[in-house]
Amino acid sequence: MMSRPVQIACACSGFMLVVLLFGGLIASGWMPPPSPSDTADEVARQIADDYNGIRLGAVLMLFGAGFTVPMGALIAAHIKRIEGDFSPLAYIQIIGSAGGLFAISMPVLIFGAAAFRPDRDPDLLRMLIDLAWVPFIMNGPPAILQCVSWGVAILSDKRENPPFPRWFGYFNFWAAFCFLPAFLLLFFKTGPFAWNGLLSFWLAAALFGGWFLVGSVMLLRAVPPVDAAQERAPESLVAS
């Protein structure tokens, strides 16, 4: 059985991701995000005015991205206990968390590359910013896979005392649904569906951060108390 301290550390990963990811956005001066309708000169001026903040923000967000994996691994372990040996939802959860690591890291590295040489041609800087913001916001599939696989597992848990409440299963589906408007951002440069808009950014960001925060609380609640963990340790040794 996974040790209690490891479970607690993995569960707290969600808190760390939220602090580092949103802290990185604030350090970059991108809360709120820049407008996709900004001209090349406006984009170049934003980067030149705060390139060190953008570099620092990129570093923070990269570290934050790494915390998707331990939390996803712990969720997958719980799902596997629900499903048993045949556990496709657990593997979907693992692949989703790995995809989330890539989905955050790739655009963040482009943010860093844009700030690395702030004296580039403004058109090139705007292209880099487009290349970063579009996938940074429109990266729903890994998160949707994680939400749906966890939600289905929770609602199919027939144990007498399931570790996660059913309302949290439905919360997972609601979070997955709220990531969908961001898929329309390619068609808009202003309004609620633009990458800085109410539906594509603010709603998705609130549910993305909220999912990790609530998920961490749920996983911490599911950590067995000290007495139960000590009682199971000899059993696991015998089984090994």
Disulfide bonds with the S-S distance in Angstrom:
none
